[in-house]
Amino acid sequence: MNDNEYASTYNGDRTEDVGQVVGPNNFGFFFMATSAEYDQLNNKTRLIFSPLSKEESAGLLKSEGWVA
C-alpha cells in the first residue's frame, strides 16, 4: 500500500468488490477498490482503495445528478 491508497476491513469474503467505486466522501471524491486480501481463518477481507482523479470524481457526481 502506498501514500495514495486507503484500506478498510470487512466481514466475509469481499474479494469480488475489486473494481467497485465508492463515495463520494465529504469532499466529493470517489475511490475504487483496487485489491483485496481475504483472511479465511478470520473470515475478513481487507480492501485497498485508490482515489479517483478530480476529473473522474466530478464526472461521477454529474452523472449521478448530484451536481448540475
N, C-alpha and C positions, 0 to 999 in steps of 0.2 A: 504494500500500500504506500502511496506517495502523498505529498502535501495537498494535492488536489483531489483526493479521494476521501470518502467517508464510509464508515461501516455501521451496520446495525445487525443485531441478532434477533432471530425469530424462532418461535417454537415450530417443530415439524420440519419436513423436507420442503424447502422453498427454492430448490435449485432451478425449477422451471421459471422463476421470476427474472432470470437474467434477460436483459433486453427491455424490461418494463421501465416506463418513465413514471416518476412520482413527482408530486409537487402541485402547485407552487408552494415555496416556503414563504415566510413573512416578507421577503424582499422580491418576490415574483420570479424566483429561479426554479428550474426543474432539474432533476437528477435522473440518471439512467443507471440501473443495476448492471454492472459490467462483469461481475464474477460472483461465485457462491462457493462456500465451503460447508458441506454437510457433515455434522458430527453424529454418526449413527448411534453411538453409545449414549449420548445425552439427548438425542432427537432434537437437535437445534441446528439452524442454518445461519451462517454469518454472510450477509450480503455486502458487497463493496459497491458503492455508488460514486459515479463521477458527475460533476456538474456539467450541464449543457451550456453552450455559449450564450451570451446575452441575446444574440440574434435568434437562436433556436428557442430560447425561453420566451422571447417576445412573440415569436410566431405561434407558439403553442397557446399563449394567453389569448391572442387574437382569434385563433381557430376555434377555441373553446367558447368564445363570446364573452370573455371576462374583461376585455378592453375593446374600445371602438377602434 
